[in-house]
Structure formats: structure tokens, C-alpha cells
Amino acid sequence: MAPGTLTELAGETKLNSKFVRDEDERPKVAYNEFSTEIPVISLAGIDDVGEKRGEICRQIVEACENWGVFQVVDHGVDTSLVADMTRLARDFFALPPEEKLKFDMSGGKKGGFIVSSHLQGESVQDWREIVTYFSYPVRNRDYSRWPTKPEGWVKVTEEYSERLMGLACKLLGVLSEAMGLEKEALTNACVDMDQKIVVNYYPKCPQPDLTLGLKPTVYPLKVREGEKPILEEPITFAEMYKRKMSRDIELARLKKLAKEEHDHKEAAKPLDQIIA
């Protein structure tokens, strides 16, 4: 049986066996060994028409192609809102175990609180507590799974979700233009895309060299340079965009290439076969 919360285990001197990874799955870099090489892109001027927007477009495409991950600053999301969301997240995970477990999402529930993840039948647990639920599309929101403590959680989360969705649409617009598509092409293709609030908490671990916070690639944000895993140095008030963005750009390119091929070759394969 999985532990109720990590708060109950964080003070122990030996890591519970449920969290111990096999040798080949254990961290390859120290938890505090950061890299500053991953791109950090300023979005100042993204709403302009002209040279500045074009430069932002170039940087994002280059980051997607070379890294599959980037951080953005000057993104227009109010820093006080980001600070409020961060504060509320810390306050939630500081609640007594019985308060957090009121939102326990085990047993197939579609949102709430849990240790490790919602996946069933895990042989080894992740060293994290998590609160997660759907925020978009709005019709999929189940407010019974949203925490009611600390005070202000629902209001701030709603606004934070709205601002982040708007930012994501701006970035999709830049990618659409970069690939010669209409500005709204990717946004329209993702009009009903799911947005989940996922807040991870990694308490102090008694033996961090034996476990992972999130399997298999991120602790807290890990990518590879060649065969070498590296950790992205976190930047206050920056937003992180990972492999989903890179997948969108690649998928759109495949569609564009497929159309061009079809225009020149009548016997071209159907699009779904090319993407598959």
C-alpha cells in the first residue's frame, strides 16, 4: 500500500523501499547540478508585426529543433499572479496530511491529490506529491476535485490557467507562421486541447541518489545533450515549454510537406499514412 503523504516519510533517515529505483534508473546527475545552456527566450515584442517578432520566431524554432525545450521570459503573465500561484501551491503541500487526503485521487478519480502519480500498478513510486486536475476545456472542469484550501486557490488557479492558455496560443501562432501556415492554424487544430494543472512537490529526500521525483526523464526538469542528461536551471517567473511544443511543430511540418508532395505527385499517400 502506498504511503498517504510524503510528509510522513520525509523525516526518516532511510528511504522507503517503495521509492528505490534499480541501478540503471537512478539519477545520473546531482539534483543541484544545473546547466545554463538551454535557451531562454524573451517574448518582448511578440505582438508586434515586423523584425522583432521574426527574431522571436527564429529563436523558438531553433530551440525546438536543437533542444526540444526552452524557457520564456517577458511573457506578459503578471509576476504577482505567478507568485500567488507558487505561494498557494506551497501552502497546500504544507497542509496536514488529513487535509490533503480529502482530495485523494486514487481509485481512478479524475483529479485531486496523490503521492507519485495516478498510474495504476506502479512497481516503484516517484518521490513527489502531486495535485492535478483539468482546467481546459472549461466544460471538463470538476470543481469537486479542486482544493478548497488554502483560501483563494480556485480564483487564482482559474486566472492562472486563462493567462497560460493565452500564452500558449501566442506561441502556437509564432510556430504556425514559422512553417508558412496561417497564424491561427495550430491554435485552431488544438481548439479543444486539454490543459491540466499539475503541481509537483518534492520534499527533502533522505537518499536522493536512490530515487527519482518524476520518471523517467525529469528531476525536476531534465533533458539530454547528446547522451549526457542535464538539469535546466530554474528562472524565477519564467515559463517552461517542453516536448509537446516540439511535437506540434514537427506534426505541422509533416502536414505541410504532405500537402506539397500531393500537389506535385498525384499518387501521394494519404496524410494519415504519412504521419503514422
Summary of the structure (lengths in Angstrom):
residues: 276
radius of gyration: 20.8
end to end distance: 39.7
largest distance: 67.9
contacts: 730
relative contact order: 0.18
helix: 41%
strand: 16%
